[in-house]
Amino acid sequence: MSGNGQSVTLYYGWLESFRIGEIEVRNLPVSWSDVSRPGPPNGPMPVGAIGTVFFYHFLTTLDYQGRGFVLRRKSEAGLREFQTAAKREGYRPLPLWLADTREDWTHFPCTLGSLSNFGPRVVSTDTGGQGRGIETTVQIAQEAGITVDYNDPIEANGHLYPSISPDKISLGDAVGRHVPGVVRPQQPGCGPPGFQFQTIGNFTHEFFKPFAATFDYLAMNLYVTPTVPDGC
């Protein structure tokens, strides 16, 4: 495959057992390559990454604000408990879809979002983009009335891209103001060759930092909240 202007060889296999905390999952699909992954600014280099294929076995919460990672059993009873707590605190769900781009890129979450007053329309979500919170194209940025700064680029995946800092971007009631972002030549989305449908942006790490994001792959809803709902 090709990515960021270079050829990358991907390898695929199965992991017999993966344990995180008290939870063990068996027979997980895995992939690897010779491309190095970015590490945290301070701390040890990661030996791997887990993502949606692992997450959708659970009711998964990435609590950025509280610095927590919560995995709840994926069950009707557990989901009802979470939904009751979220409704009690006024948190409204967003629709959640998994993008189908090609055979080996079928696991990217999408929902509805807005750039300034442009939207809500379909956007993708990617919780791992360091140093940026939104990605879009020049054309979409112009449609949304967002100024593109060519003199102060931001690094993303080893490349420099013109930067943006929209007055407002949002996923439902979750609003980010002046979140750093980039514009890319291609339609926003994760992984080549891109989505087979129109999106207006990719919401990533810096946007989610003030929030807790819960991915419900049972009823296919996304909750982006300031805190984890009490009672869960």
Secondary structure, DSSP 4 states (H G I P E B T S, - for coil): -EETTEE---EEEEEEEEEETTEEEEEEEEEE-SSPPP--SSSPPPS----HHHHTTEEEEEETTTTEEEEEE-SHHHHHHHHHHHHHTTPPPEE-EEE--BTTB--EEEEEEEETTEEEEEEEEETT-TT-SEEEEHHHHHHTTPPPEEEEEEEETTEEEEEE--S-EEETTEEESS--EEEESSPS-SSTT--SS--S-EEEHHHHTTSEEEEETTTTEEEEESSPPTT-
